[in-house]
Structure formats: C-alpha cells, structure tokens
Amino acid sequence: MKAMILAAGRGERMRPLTDTLPKPLLEVHGKPLIMHHLENLSKSGFKDVIINIAHLGYKIPEALGDGSRWGLNITYSDEQKSGALESLGGIVKALPLLGDETFLVVNGDIFCDYEFESDFDLGDKMAHLILVPNPPHNEKGDFGLEGSLVCNKSDDMVTFSGIGYYNPKIFKNLQPIKALLAPLLRKMIEKQEISGELYRGIWHDIGTPQRLQKINENF
C-alpha cells in the first residue's frame, strides 16, 4: 500500500511561522511534523510515500530527500506552479503516482501516535476514516459514527482526524482543480459507502502557533 502526505497548504493561521517555512516542517519535540509521519509509516511497513508540495514546497524535498534515510521511497507531487489544490485536488493530481490499490492519506499538519496499517482492507467500502474526539477548536465535530458506518449527522459528532484509507476509484474522472475533500466524502456517506473508527490516542491538529507552542510545552 502507498501513502500520501498532504503537505501543500499555505498555513495562513500559522503565520508568521509559515512565512518562511512550510507548515509540515514546523517542529514538534525537536523534529519536523512530517518526519514523525515518515518514521511511523516506515515502522508500519510502508515503502512508497507521495508528498504534495506547493507553498515554499522546494524546502520539503531539501529537508527530506528521497526518503532513503527512513527506508522509504518518496515521490513529490508538485503544485508549486498551480498553487495548492486543497485536499481533493491534491489527491486527484497525485492519483497517477498512487496506483490502483487502496492507499492511505494523512494530513501533514497533525501530530499523532496512530499506527498506520499498510495492509488495511476496505472490504466493500470505498473509504475508511479515522475519527477522534472533538478538540476545543472543533467542538461541533465533523461526522457521526453509527457502528462502523460514518454518518453526516449524529447526536454524538466527532472530528475527522485527517487520516483515511481510500479506494482510488473514488477519484477517477475527477479533474485536478482546487477543491476540498469533505463535500465528496459527505456524498459518499449518504450512500453508506464509508466506514470509520474512533481513535482515542494522541492526536493534535497543529493549526496555530498557540497550539504548536502548547504541544511542545506539554510533552
């Protein structure tokens, strides 16, 4: 299974830190966020990783190289000329690199101890989302969970972690234009095509300088 790290965003809320550095290269515990992901992917048996880049994107290959230090093969999906294509557009652009099998996508601006699964089986579903309890900055949540099915509305809403397993057929015939993933997911959820699970381990969305400072002070 291949993995994709979404690393192209501008990180407006993280300014001024992201004026000179891509958000995935900001450090948690003395190490860039994206390197934590690469270490965990390697430990979980992944070999091929695709990383999309846009804002100050050239700095990411400079920092990570070809991935060989982690036993990985990193390929870059370059959005520097077009500008960041958001989550859906970025995946669609990278689809030729991701192949025809189920693949993992993880946001480059989160910190977690979730154990990625390189042999995850979607069964008869088109996607599987990792959900987490609502953090203070997203108290209303994103989705519900009824058994193993993700739903759009529930009495107990939870937050999408930015980690998911996807069948590439979802993205066939879509154009690599700037677009968010959530609207597509919601349409699929209505058709009961997406499963999910609630993860209660360590997970942080590093979206602002304050959150970055807090996680570095508390760990």
Order of alpha helices (4+ residues) and beta strands (2+ residues): beta-beta-beta-alpha-beta-alpha-beta-alpha-beta-beta-beta-beta-beta-beta-alpha-beta-beta-alpha
